[in-house]
Amino acid sequence: MLKVVSLLKRKEDVLFEAFRKWALDEHPPLGRQLPGIRHYRMSVILEDNPDLPYHAVSEFWFDDNEARLAAFATPEGKAAAEDAAMHCASRVHLLTEEKIIIE
C-alpha cells in the first residue's frame, strides 16, 4: 500500500485559526471523495508559529501509485488540489511505504 504524506505550509495571508478550520473541517470532505482512497488523516499544529516550515500534515493511503495518479486526475482530485493551493503557500508530497512499529 502507498502512503502519501503531504507537508503543508499556510499562506501568510491566511490566519492561523482559519487555516486550522480549513484543514480540519473544510478540506477533508474533498479528500473523502477521491476515488480509490483507503485512509485519510489530517494533523495540524496546536499553536500558531509562522517560523515553522510546515503547519499541517495530511496522510492518504492508496493501493499503489497508479491509484493515486488516477484519483488526482479526476475532477474530485483536481478540486482538492485547487482548494489546497488557495490555502497553502507550499506543499511537499512524499510517497512512502509505512511500517507500523507500535499500534
N, CA, C and O atoms as CSV, one atom per row, in Angstrom:
chain,resi,resn,atom,element,x,y,z
A,1,MET,N,N,0.848,-1.177,0.000
A,1,MET,CA,C,0.000,0.000,0.000
A,1,MET,C,C,0.891,1.237,0.000
A,1,MET,O,O,1.931,1.268,0.658
A,2,LEU,N,N,0.475,2.240,-0.735
A,2,LEU,CA,C,1.208,3.502,-0.842
A,2,LEU,C,C,0.617,4.514,0.135
A,2,LEU,O,O,-0.599,4.689,0.206
A,3,LYS,N,N,1.488,5.173,0.881
A,3,LYS,CA,C,1.062,6.258,1.769
A,3,LYS,C,C,1.667,7.548,1.242
A,3,LYS,O,O,2.873,7.632,1.011
A,4,VAL,N,N,0.817,8.555,1.053
A,4,VAL,CA,C,1.264,9.873,0.624
A,4,VAL,C,C,1.230,10.791,1.840
A,4,VAL,O,O,0.169,11.021,2.422
A,5,VAL,N,N,2.380,11.307,2.219
A,5,VAL,CA,C,2.489,12.252,3.326
A,5,VAL,C,C,2.709,13.627,2.707
A,5,VAL,O,O,3.694,13.847,2.003
A,6,SER,N,N,1.792,14.544,2.971
A,6,SER,CA,C,1.892,15.899,2.417
A,6,SER,C,C,2.149,16.890,3.544
A,6,SER,O,O,1.392,16.955,4.512
A,7,LEU,N,N,3.220,17.658,3.410
A,7,LEU,CA,C,3.591,18.685,4.380
A,7,LEU,C,C,3.066,20.016,3.859
A,7,LEU,O,O,3.400,20.431,2.750
A,8,LEU,N,N,2.247,20.680,4.663
A,8,LEU,CA,C,1.535,21.876,4.220
A,8,LEU,C,C,1.964,23.112,5.011
A,8,LEU,O,O,1.994,23.094,6.242
A,9,LYS,N,N,2.292,24.172,4.299
A,9,LYS,CA,C,2.593,25.465,4.928
A,9,LYS,C,C,1.494,26.439,4.525
A,9,LYS,O,O,1.194,26.594,3.342
A,10,ARG,N,N,0.902,27.088,5.507
A,10,ARG,CA,C,-0.199,28.004,5.194
A,10,ARG,C,C,0.323,29.267,4.522
A,10,ARG,O,O,1.466,29.675,4.731
A,11,LYS,N,N,-0.532,29.871,3.718
A,11,LYS,CA,C,-0.195,31.159,3.115
A,11,LYS,C,C,-0.145,32.222,4.204
A,11,LYS,O,O,-0.878,32.148,5.190
A,12,GLU,N,N,0.720,33.209,4.019
A,12,GLU,CA,C,0.863,34.270,5.018
A,12,GLU,C,C,-0.422,35.052,5.216
A,12,GLU,O,O,-0.683,35.533,6.319
A,13,ASP,N,N,-1.234,35.193,4.169
A,13,ASP,CA,C,-2.470,35.970,4.297
A,13,ASP,C,C,-3.639,35.148,4.836
A,13,ASP,O,O,-4.749,35.665,4.961
A,14,VAL,N,N,-3.404,33.871,5.159
A,14,VAL,CA,C,-4.438,33.024,5.761
A,14,VAL,C,C,-4.173,32.981,7.262
A,14,VAL,O,O,-3.129,32.492,7.696
A,15,LEU,N,N,-5.106,33.487,8.048
A,15,LEU,CA,C,-4.944,33.490,9.501
A,15,LEU,C,C,-4.878,32.062,10.028
A,15,LEU,O,O,-5.481,31.150,9.463
A,16,PHE,N,N,-4.133,31.880,11.124
A,16,PHE,CA,C,-3.907,30.547,11.674
A,16,PHE,C,C,-5.210,29.811,11.975
A,16,PHE,O,O,-5.369,28.658,11.572
A,17,GLU,N,N,-6.142,30.455,12.676
A,17,GLU,CA,C,-7.398,29.769,13.022
A,17,GLU,C,C,-8.206,29.423,11.774
A,17,GLU,O,O,-8.867,28.386,11.729
A,18,ALA,N,N,-8.157,30.283,10.768
A,18,ALA,CA,C,-8.842,29.985,9.505
A,18,ALA,C,C,-8.187,28.791,8.820
A,18,ALA,O,O,-8.876,27.959,8.229
A,19,PHE,N,N,-6.866,28.701,8.895
A,19,PHE,CA,C,-6.156,27.566,8.311
A,19,PHE,C,C,-6.524,26.270,9.028
A,19,PHE,O,O,-6.778,25.251,8.386
A,20,ARG,N,N,-6.552,26.312,10.361
A,20,ARG,CA,C,-6.943,25.116,11.136
A,20,ARG,C,C,-8.347,24.668,10.754
A,20,ARG,O,O,-8.581,23.480,10.534
A,21,LYS,N,N,-9.283,25.612,10.673
A,21,LYS,CA,C,-10.665,25.270,10.320
A,21,LYS,C,C,-10.715,24.673,8.919
A,21,LYS,O,O,-11.404,23.681,8.685
A,22,TRP,N,N,-9.989,25.276,7.996
A,22,TRP,CA,C,-9.957,24.745,6.635
A,22,TRP,C,C,-9.406,23.316,6.633
A,22,TRP,O,O,-10.013,22.414,6.056
A,23,ALA,N,N,-8.248,23.114,7.282
A,23,ALA,CA,C,-7.574,21.816,7.247
A,23,ALA,C,C,-8.361,20.719,7.955
A,23,ALA,O,O,-8.376,19.575,7.500
A,24,LEU,N,N,-9.007,21.054,9.051
A,24,LEU,CA,C,-9.693,20.032,9.844
A,24,LEU,C,C,-11.161,19.849,9.479
A,24,LEU,O,O,-11.710,18.765,9.677
A,25,ASP,N,N,-11.810,20.890,8.947
A,25,ASP,CA,C,-13.255,20.816,8.704
A,25,ASP,C,C,-13.669,21.013,7.250
A,25,ASP,O,O,-14.567,20.326,6.764
A,26,GLU,N,N,-13.028,21.938,6.559
A,26,GLU,CA,C,-13.497,22.309,5.219
A,26,GLU,C,C,-12.872,21.478,4.098
A,26,GLU,O,O,-13.565,21.105,3.151
A,27,HIS,N,N,-11.585,21.187,4.191
A,27,HIS,CA,C,-10.903,20.440,3.123
A,27,HIS,C,C,-11.180,18.929,3.153
A,27,HIS,O,O,-11.292,18.325,2.086
A,28,PRO,N,N,-11.294,18.300,4.320
A,28,PRO,CA,C,-11.481,16.845,4.353
A,28,PRO,C,C,-12.638,16.296,3.517
A,28,PRO,O,O,-12.482,15.214,2.950
A,29,PRO,N,N,-13.785,16.966,3.402
A,29,PRO,CA,C,-14.828,16.399,2.537
A,29,PRO,C,C,-14.368,16.218,1.087
A,29,PRO,O,O,-14.828,15.304,0.403
A,30,LEU,N,N,-13.465,17.083,0.616
A,30,LEU,CA,C,-12.934,16.919,-0.739
A,30,LEU,C,C,-12.052,15.677,-0.814
A,30,LEU,O,O,-12.132,14.916,-1.778
A,31,GLY,N,N,-11.215,15.472,0.194
A,31,GLY,CA,C,-10.355,14.293,0.222
A,31,GLY,C,C,-11.137,12.996,0.299
A,31,GLY,O,O,-10.750,11.990,-0.297
A,32,ARG,N,N,-12.230,13.022,1.030
A,32,ARG,CA,C,-13.073,11.821,1.153
A,32,ARG,C,C,-13.645,11.379,-0.186
A,32,ARG,O,O,-13.951,10.200,-0.367
A,33,GLN,N,N,-13.790,12.296,-1.115
A,33,GLN,CA,C,-14.395,11.989,-2.413
A,33,GLN,C,C,-13.413,11.381,-3.409
A,33,GLN,O,O,-13.825,10.946,-4.485
A,34,LEU,N,N,-12.124,11.341,-3.074
A,34,LEU,CA,C,-11.143,10.809,-4.020
A,34,LEU,C,C,-11.404,9.327,-4.280
A,34,LEU,O,O,-11.479,8.540,-3.336
A,35,PRO,N,N,-11.542,8.941,-5.537
A,35,PRO,CA,C,-11.750,7.524,-5.826
A,35,PRO,C,C,-10.499,6.718,-5.474
A,35,PRO,O,O,-9.379,7.147,-5.751
A,36,GLY,N,N,-10.695,5.570,-4.873
A,36,GLY,CA,C,-9.587,4.677,-4.558
A,36,GLY,C,C,-8.850,4.983,-3.273
A,36,GLY,O,O,-7.906,4.274,-2.925
A,37,ILE,N,N,-9.256,6.021,-2.559
A,37,ILE,CA,C,-8.578,6.351,-1.301
A,37,ILE,C,C,-8.962,5.304,-0.253
A,37,ILE,O,O,-10.129,4.925,-0.144
A,38,ARG,N,N,-7.976,4.843,0.512
A,38,ARG,CA,C,-8.210,3.812,1.532
A,38,ARG,C,C,-8.306,4.401,2.935
A,38,ARG,O,O,-9.138,3.975,3.736
A,39,HIS,N,N,-7.464,5.368,3.228
A,39,HIS,CA,C,-7.456,6.036,4.535
A,39,HIS,C,C,-7.057,7.488,4.296
A,39,HIS,O,O,-6.423,7.817,3.293
A,40,TYR,N,N,-7.444,8.356,5.242
A,40,TYR,CA,C,-7.121,9.780,5.119
A,40,TYR,C,C,-7.042,10.363,6.518
A,40,TYR,O,O,-7.961,10.197,7.320
A,41,ARG,N,N,-5.942,11.047,6.809
A,41,ARG,CA,C,-5.766,11.714,8.100
A,41,ARG,C,C,-5.207,13.110,7.874
A,41,ARG,O,O,-4.482,13.358,6.911
A,42,MET,N,N,-5.556,14.012,8.774
A,42,MET,CA,C,-5.032,15.380,8.730
A,42,MET,C,C,-4.596,15.754,10.145
A,42,MET,O,O,-5.342,15.546,11.102
A,43,SER,N,N,-3.406,16.297,10.273
A,43,SER,CA,C,-2.883,16.776,11.552
A,43,SER,C,C,-2.453,18.224,11.376
A,43,SER,O,O,-1.838,18.582,10.372
A,44,VAL,N,N,-2.789,19.067,12.378
A,44,VAL,CA,C,-2.464,20.492,12.320
A,44,VAL,C,C,-1.786,20.880,13.632
A,44,VAL,O,O,-2.154,20.384,14.697
A,45,ILE,N,N,-0.792,21.770,13.551
A,45,ILE,CA,C,-0.116,22.213,14.770
A,45,ILE,C,C,-1.133,22.858,15.716
A,45,ILE,O,O,-2.162,23.378,15.283
A,46,LEU,N,N,-0.826,22.812,17.006
A,46,LEU,CA,C,-1.765,23.296,18.017
A,46,LEU,C,C,-1.737,24.805,18.204
A,46,LEU,O,O,-2.763,25.413,18.511
A,47,GLU,N,N,-0.568,25.415,18.020
A,47,GLU,CA,C,-0.428,26.856,18.220
A,47,GLU,C,C,0.263,27.475,17.016
A,47,GLU,O,O,1.097,26.841,16.370
A,48,ASP,N,N,-0.088,28.697,16.728
A,48,ASP,CA,C,0.491,29.391,15.584
A,48,ASP,C,C,1.987,29.619,15.781
A,48,ASP,O,O,2.433,30.053,16.843
A,49,ASN,N,N,2.740,29.318,14.747
A,49,ASN,CA,C,4.169,29.603,14.725
A,49,ASN,C,C,4.556,29.802,13.266
A,49,ASN,O,O,4.872,28.836,12.571
A,50,PRO,N,N,4.533,31.054,12.793
A,50,PRO,CA,C,4.811,31.313,11.383
A,50,PRO,C,C,6.228,30.947,10.958
A,50,PRO,O,O,6.504,30.844,9.763
A,51,ASP,N,N,7.136,30.747,11.926
A,51,ASP,CA,C,8.512,30.392,11.590
A,51,ASP,C,C,8.688,28.916,11.242
A,51,ASP,O,O,9.721,28.527,10.696
A,52,LEU,N,N,7.695,28.100,11.551
A,52,LEU,CA,C,7.803,26.676,11.216
A,52,LEU,C,C,7.758,26.484,9.705
A,52,LEU,O,O,7.089,27.243,9.003
A,53,PRO,N,N,8.463,25.479,9.199
A,53,PRO,CA,C,8.421,25.244,7.750
A,53,PRO,C,C,7.081,24.676,7.284
A,53,PRO,O,O,6.714,24.831,6.119
A,54,TYR,N,N,6.345,24.014,8.193
A,54,TYR,CA,C,5.045,23.423,7.843
A,54,TYR,C,C,4.083,23.584,9.006
A,54,TYR,O,O,4.496,23.662,10.163
A,55,HIS,N,N,2.787,23.632,8.686
A,55,HIS,CA,C,1.758,23.832,9.704
A,55,HIS,C,C,0.763,22.684,9.784
A,55,HIS,O,O,-0.035,22.620,10.718
A,56,ALA,N,N,0.804,21.781,8.817
A,56,ALA,CA,C,-0.110,20.635,8.821
A,56,ALA,C,C,0.505,19.491,8.024
A,56,ALA,O,O,1.389,19.682,7.189
A,57,VAL,N,N,0.005,18.304,8.315
A,57,VAL,CA,C,0.421,17.096,7.605
A,57,VAL,C,C,-0.839,16.337,7.218
A,57,VAL,O,O,-1.677,16.040,8.070
A,58,SER,N,N,-0.970,16.025,5.943
A,58,SER,CA,C,-2.074,15.153,5.526
A,58,SER,C,C,-1.477,13.818,5.109
A,58,SER,O,O,-0.365,13.752,4.586
A,59,GLU,N,N,-2.236,12.757,5.349
A,59,GLU,CA,C,-1.808,11.408,5.003
A,59,GLU,C,C,-2.930,10.730,4.225
A,59,GLU,O,O,-4.074,10.674,4.675
A,60,PHE,N,N,-2.580,10.222,3.057
A,60,PHE,CA,C,-3.518,9.493,2.207
A,60,PHE,C,C,-2.940,8.114,1.925
A,60,PHE,O,O,-1.734,7.983,1.715
A,61,TRP,N,N,-3.773,7.095,1.917
A,61,TRP,CA,C,-3.344,5.753,1.544
A,61,TRP,C,C,-4.083,5.323,0.283
A,61,TRP,O,O,-5.297,5.492,0.164
A,62,PHE,N,N,-3.324,4.766,-0.653
A,62,PHE,CA,C,-3.869,4.202,-1.889
A,62,PHE,C,C,-3.272,2.812,-2.078
A,62,PHE,O,O,-2.249,2.485,-1.477
A,63,ASP,N,N,-3.908,1.998,-2.910
A,63,ASP,CA,C,-3.374,0.662,-3.182
A,63,ASP,C,C,-1.981,0.733,-3.793
A,63,ASP,O,O,-1.115,-0.078,-3.466
A,64,ASP,N,N,-1.764,1.701,-4.680
A,64,ASP,CA,C,-0.470,1.847,-5.351
A,64,ASP,C,C,-0.400,3.232,-5.989
A,64,ASP,O,O,-1.351,4.010,-5.902
A,65,ASN,N,N,0.725,3.536,-6.628
A,65,ASN,CA,C,0.908,4.857,-7.218
A,65,ASN,C,C,-0.043,5.091,-8.385
A,65,ASN,O,O,-0.473,6.222,-8.613
A,66,GLU,N,N,-0.372,4.048,-9.119
A,66,GLU,CA,C,-1.319,4.196,-10.228
A,66,GLU,C,C,-2.682,4.656,-9.712
A,66,GLU,O,O,-3.334,5.491,-10.338
A,67,ALA,N,N,-3.113,4.112,-8.573
A,67,ALA,CA,C,-4.390,4.523,-7.975
A,67,ALA,C,C,-4.331,5.980,-7.532
A,67,ALA,O,O,-5.309,6.716,-7.671
A,68,ARG,N,N,-3.181,6.397,-6.997
A,68,ARG,CA,C,-3.016,7.801,-6.584
A,68,ARG,C,C,-3.100,8.727,-7.792
A,68,ARG,O,O,-3.822,9.724,-7.768
A,69,LEU,N,N,-2.372,8.399,-8.831
A,69,LEU,CA,C,-2.380,9.234,-10.033
A,69,LEU,C,C,-3.778,9.313,-10.636
A,69,LEU,O,O,-4.215,10.380,-11.067
A,70,ALA,N,N,-4.473,8.186,-10.665
A,70,ALA,CA,C,-5.832,8.166,-11.210
A,70,ALA,C,C,-6.766,9.026,-10.366
A,70,ALA,O,O,-7.601,9.749,-10.910
A,71,ALA,N,N,-6.632,8.955,-9.037
A,71,ALA,CA,C,-7.509,9.724,-8.145
A,71,ALA,C,C,-7.337,11.223,-8.352
A,71,ALA,O,O,-8.322,11.958,-8.416
A,72,PHE,N,N,-6.091,11.680,-8.458
A,72,PHE,CA,C,-5.855,13.112,-8.584
A,72,PHE,C,C,-6.065,13.631,-10.001
A,72,PHE,O,O,-6.022,14.840,-10.234
A,73,ALA,N,N,-6.294,12.720,-10.954
A,73,ALA,CA,C,-6.618,13.132,-12.324
A,73,ALA,C,C,-8.118,13.349,-12.513
A,73,ALA,O,O,-8.543,13.868,-13.545
A,74,THR,N,N,-8.923,12.955,-11.523
A,74,THR,CA,C,-10.375,13.105,-11.605
A,74,THR,C,C,-10.780,14.535,-11.271
A,74,THR,O,O,-9.973,15.288,-10.724
A,75,PRO,N,N,-12.011,14.925,-11.588
A,75,PRO,CA,C,-12.491,16.254,-11.173
A,75,PRO,C,C,-12.395,16.448,-9.656
A,75,PRO,O,O,-12.091,17.546,-9.191
A,76,GLU,N,N,-12.654,15.380,-8.881
A,76,GLU,CA,C,-12.564,15.474,-7.422
A,76,GLU,C,C,-11.126,15.745,-6.983
A,76,GLU,O,O,-10.881,16.556,-6.091
A,77,GLY,N,N,-10.189,15.064,-7.614
A,77,GLY,CA,C,-8.782,15.261,-7.283
A,77,GLY,C,C,-8.297,16.648,-7.648
A,77,GLY,O,O,-7.544,17.270,-6.899
A,78,LYS,N,N,-8.732,17.129,-8.801
A,78,LYS,CA,C,-8.348,18.477,-9.227
A,78,LYS,C,C,-8.952,19.531,-8.309
A,78,LYS,O,O,-8.304,20.532,-8.004
A,79,ALA,N,N,-10.190,19.314,-7.866
A,79,ALA,CA,C,-10.835,20.258,-6.943
A,79,ALA,C,C,-10.096,20.294,-5.609
A,79,ALA,O,O,-9.907,21.367,-5.036
A,80,ALA,N,N,-9.678,19.132,-5.110
A,80,ALA,CA,C,-8.939,19.078,-3.845
A,80,ALA,C,C,-7.603,19.805,-3.975
A,80,ALA,O,O,-7.209,20.542,-3.071
A,81,ALA,N,N,-6.907,19.605,-5.087
A,81,ALA,CA,C,-5.617,20.271,-5.299
A,81,ALA,C,C,-5.787,21.785,-5.423
A,81,ALA,O,O,-4.984,22.543,-4.881
A,82,GLU,N,N,-6.816,22.224,-6.126
A,82,GLU,CA,C,-7.071,23.662,-6.263
A,82,GLU,C,C,-7.410,24.287,-4.920
A,82,GLU,O,O,-6.964,25.393,-4.614
A,83,ASP,N,N,-8.201,23.578,-4.116
A,83,ASP,CA,C,-8.562,24.079,-2.793
A,83,ASP,C,C,-7.315,24.211,-1.921
A,83,ASP,O,O,-7.150,25.210,-1.220
A,84,ALA,N,N,-6.447,23.217,-1.960
A,84,ALA,CA,C,-5.214,23.270,-1.169
A,84,ALA,C,C,-4.329,24.427,-1.620
A,84,ALA,O,O,-3.721,25.100,-0.789
A,85,ALA,N,N,-4.252,24.661,-2.911
A,85,ALA,CA,C,-3.419,25.749,-3.434
A,85,ALA,C,C,-3.907,27.118,-2.964
A,85,ALA,O,O,-3.109,28.048,-2.844
A,86,MET,N,N,-5.199,27.253,-2.698
A,86,MET,CA,C,-5.739,28.534,-2.224
A,86,MET,C,C,-5.352,28.818,-0.773
A,86,MET,O,O,-5.362,29.975,-0.351
A,87,HIS,N,N,-5.011,27.784,-0.004
A,87,HIS,CA,C,-4.728,27.949,1.417
A,87,HIS,C,C,-3.268,27.715,1.790
A,87,HIS,O,O,-2.827,28.134,2.860
A,88,CYS,N,N,-2.525,27.055,0.926
A,88,CYS,CA,C,-1.153,26.660,1.253
A,88,CYS,C,C,-0.140,27.396,0.389
A,88,CYS,O,O,-0.285,27.487,-0.830
A,89,ALA,N,N,0.892,27.922,1.049
A,89,ALA,CA,C,1.986,28.565,0.325
A,89,ALA,C,C,2.873,27.517,-0.327
A,89,ALA,O,O,3.425,27.741,-1.404
A,90,SER,N,N,3.006,26.372,0.334
A,90,SER,CA,C,3.785,25.277,-0.244
A,90,SER,C,C,3.226,23.947,0.231
A,90,SER,O,O,2.641,23.834,1.308
A,91,ARG,N,N,3.429,22.941,-0.620
A,91,ARG,CA,C,3.021,21.566,-0.313
A,91,ARG,C,C,4.123,20.641,-0.806
A,91,ARG,O,O,4.518,20.692,-1.971
A,92,VAL,N,N,4.611,19.801,0.088
A,92,VAL,CA,C,5.614,18.805,-0.271
A,92,VAL,C,C,4.953,17.443,-0.122
A,92,VAL,O,O,4.417,17.124,0.939
A,93,HIS,N,N,4.988,16.642,-1.178
A,93,HIS,CA,C,4.337,15.327,-1.169
A,93,HIS,C,C,5.401,14.236,-1.152
A,93,HIS,O,O,6.247,14.165,-2.043
A,94,LEU,N,N,5.350,13.397,-0.141
A,94,LEU,CA,C,6.283,12.287,-0.004
A,94,LEU,C,C,5.535,10.987,-0.267
A,94,LEU,O,O,4.536,10.708,0.396
A,95,LEU,N,N,5.996,10.196,-1.214
A,95,LEU,CA,C,5.414,8.884,-1.480
A,95,LEU,C,C,6.182,7.888,-0.623
A,95,LEU,O,O,7.387,7.707,-0.797
A,96,THR,N,N,5.477,7.241,0.306
A,96,THR,CA,C,6.160,6.423,1.303
A,96,THR,C,C,5.551,5.033,1.414
A,96,THR,O,O,4.445,4.761,0.947
A,97,GLU,N,N,6.323,4.173,2.053
A,97,GLU,CA,C,5.849,2.862,2.475
A,97,GLU,C,C,5.876,2.888,3.994
A,97,GLU,O,O,6.908,3.194,4.591
A,98,GLU,N,N,4.763,2.572,4.617
A,98,GLU,CA,C,4.657,2.671,6.067
A,98,GLU,C,C,4.934,1.326,6.723
A,98,GLU,O,O,4.484,0.282,6.250
A,99,LYS,N,N,5.681,1.369,7.820
A,99,LYS,CA,C,5.880,0.195,8.666
A,99,LYS,C,C,5.419,0.580,10.061
A,99,LYS,O,O,5.981,1.490,10.670
A,100,ILE,N,N,4.415,-0.092,10.567
A,100,ILE,CA,C,3.889,0.207,11.903
A,100,ILE,C,C,4.811,-0.437,12.934
A,100,ILE,O,O,5.047,-1.645,12.897
A,101,ILE,N,N,5.326,0.367,13.845
A,101,ILE,CA,C,6.235,-0.105,14.886
A,101,ILE,C,C,5.456,-0.424,16.162
A,101,ILE,O,O,5.651,-1.483,16.759
A,102,ILE,N,N,4.579,0.485,16.581
A,102,ILE,CA,C,3.712,0.284,17.749
A,102,ILE,C,C,2.309,0.680,17.337
A,102,ILE,O,O,2.111,1.724,16.716
A,103,GLU,N,N,1.343,-0.141,17.676
A,103,GLU,CA,C,-0.041,0.217,17.348
A,103,GLU,C,C,-0.890,0.184,18.592
A,103,GLU,O,O,-2.089,0.456,18.528
